[in-house]
């Protein structure tokens, strides 16, 4: 943006300067002390300078928000509100963006008063000179397909978009292992590293530049021929900004997207936004079995494997006429068609003495009286662990057997046999005060 200001204002006596984060702030403070008429800034560094009292916004006449839909998004809106609060109330405010959703339009009413709208193209429309198409491919073959396209078509300058910083680094490393000169640019890299990677890409030293959406807006690369969406964006408006890096200033360009089955909902959102079906092209050797299939409803997806299993079970195995398949030793003979499969006989535990004999088929077991039936069943039931001779004791039982019936100890019998002393109605222990009856 600052380069454009310098180019268009070459013959205008206006001083301009650019401030941004990631670099030393002291040289910026020294330059601002000389005074400027046009200041291009990022919100974060501008607030840092205001906090250090390196500049004042009290005489600003015009506020311009470039990429206004992103500036008014949840990530930047607190900083924008703090900056607007320091500006004069009487000013002109301009918002620029290639995409502008209805939600952002409503939000912009907080910063604009009786605004006028100027549209030079239909809303959310990508450049007409950009050829858009998609390749369906399995997710684990995207990197292989990208290397194949770069080498086969002899692409010399390709901007590739990934959704994560880690994914951008990994893809750049994989392309380098494929002997393709590549570099990555994203928010975790320093400003100097980003500028150096971008300059190398513009000069042709880097063949493939892998970037996150940090490069989707405001990046001007002259006559960039190819843009690749390695990962489709989760926000459909970002797709328009991504492919807008090519086909600039009347030039033509190509924008292709690598779409796996999981990306189909994102592709549908993009097509609804631009109100256009994107052409599908096939690359020989990379047609995935599932890549081109649309997502089916949940019920069909769940029932399909079961139907396939039934189909495989019902499919007869080819064999010679009149020959029977060899049966493994001990296997049961095949049952007749329509006959019910025999139930496997459960191994019966040895019946303890006194257990009931098996009743004949069809005979009804006599019912015990309703009140005593469950108790009788518990008594007749065999022990759960009939083979275990160990007595059931707990860890703190001291070897006591809880299955034996209660037998009073000799000391308890001797105490019960003592004669009662007449008039000894005293209790063995005093009653606590809490439970004493109050005197009448």
Buried (B, 14 or more C-beta within 10 A) or exposed (E): BBEEBEEEBEEEEEEBBBBBEBBEBEEBBEBBEEEBEBBBBBBEBBBBBBEEEBBEBEEBEEBEBBBBBBBBBEEBBEBBEEBBEEBEEEEEBEBEBBBBBEEBBEBBEEBEEEEEEEEEEEBBBBBEEBBBEBBBBBBEBBBBBBBBBBEEEEBEBBBBBBBEBEBBBBBBEBBEEBEBBBBBBBEBBEEEBBBBBBEBBBEEEBBBBBBBBBBBBEBEBEEBBBBBBBBBBEBBBBBBBBBBBBBBEEBEBBBBBBBBBEBBEBBEBBBEBBEEEBEEEEBEEBEBEEBBEEEEEEEEEEEEEEEEEEEEEEEEEEEEEEEEEEEEEEEEEEEEEEEEEEEEEEEEEEEEEEEEEEEEEEEEEEEEEEEEEEEEEEEEEEEEEEEEEEEEEEEEEEEEEEEEEEEEEEEEEEEEEEEEEEEEEEEEEEEEEEEEEEEE
